[in-house]
Amino acid sequence: MNEILYGEILEPGDDTARQERQVRSKFWATLRKAARAIPYADEVVAAYYCALDPTTPARVRATLLAALAYFVLPIDALPDFMAGIGFTDDITVLLAAISMVGAHISPVHREAARSALADDD
């Protein structure tokens, strides 16, 4: 029952390990660039910690990693460099993924997000 369904967020052939490497390497730089455009940065960072938590169910990790990979990759529906609207599609995908699996984002993930964002200030 832990089968990953493709077509909605994941594309056929997507590799969760590859997505995790991309997210780990690009997340913080992309978040800094998008910070003013992201109204829910704390939830996005909590989702990041949830996706990297090995105790998170595989299906939830795959969903969050796919959404976070869409966020960090420069090629998407609306190029990120477009002032004012570049990150709106990214945020839509992230918030949709978070709403689907948000029950798995724990208080520990949210506290780690608050701490990380406080350290970034």
N, C-alpha and C positions, 0 to 999 in steps of 0.2 A: 504493500500500500504506500510505500515511500517513493513511488514512481514520480519522476519529474515530468510534468506536462509541458510540452513545448508549444510555442505559437503566441502566447499572450505576453510573456515577459522574456522567456528564454527562446533562443533560436536553436534549431537542430544543430548539433555538433558543438554547442557551447560547452566549455570545460570549466567546471566550478573552480578547480585549482588555478587555472589560468586567470579567471576573473578575480580570484582572491589576490593573486600577485599584483594584478593591475590596480585593484582597489587599494591595497596596502601601499603601493608605491606612489600613487597620485592623489589619494583622498585629501590629505591636509592642504596641499598646494591648491587644489581645486576649491576646497571649502573657503580658504582665505580669499580667493578671487571672487567667489560668489556670496560672501558673507552678507553684503548689503541687500542682495536679492532674495535671500533665504529667510523667510519669516519664522521658520521652525528649525533653526540650526541645531538646537538641543536635541530634538527628535531624530534628526539626520545623524548626528554623532552617536546617539544611543543606538540607532539601527546599525551603525558601523561596528560598535562594540558587540552587539548581539550577533552580527554576521560572522565575526571573528571568534566568537566564543565556541569552543569545541563541544560544549554541552548543549548547544542549540540544535534542535532537530535538523537533519540534512535538508529536508524540503524547505524549511524556513531559511536556513543559511543560503541555499541556492536562490531563493526568491530575493532576499536582501542583497546578495552579491551581484545578481543580475541588475537590479535597480541601481546599486552603487556604481557598478561598472558603467552603466549608461551615463551616470552623473560625471564620472571622471574622464571618460573618453571624449575627445574633442569633436568627433564626428557624430552628429545626431540631427534630429528634425529641425531644430533651430540652433544655428551655430552659437556657441557660448559667448563669442565676442560681440554679439549684437547688443548694444547698450539698452538696458531696461527690459528686454524680453528674452535674452539669450539663455537664461537658466530656467525660464518658466516651464518648458517641457520636461527638463530634468526634475524639477520640483514636483511636477504632476506625477511623474513615474515613481519617484521616491515616496510621496505621500500615499499613492495607491498601494504600493508594496507594504508600507508601514501599516496602513489600515487593514490589509489582509492578514498580517502576521503580528500585529502589535501586541497581542496577548503574550508573546514570547519575549518581548523587550521588558526585562526585569528591572526592579529598582536598582540593582547593582549596575546594570548597563546605563541607566539614567544618571546615577551618581558619578560614574566614570566620565560620562559626557559633560556633566556640570563642572567636574574637576578639570577636564581637558580644556574646556572653553574658558574657565577662569584663569588657567595657566597661560592661555593664548593672549589674554588682554594685556 
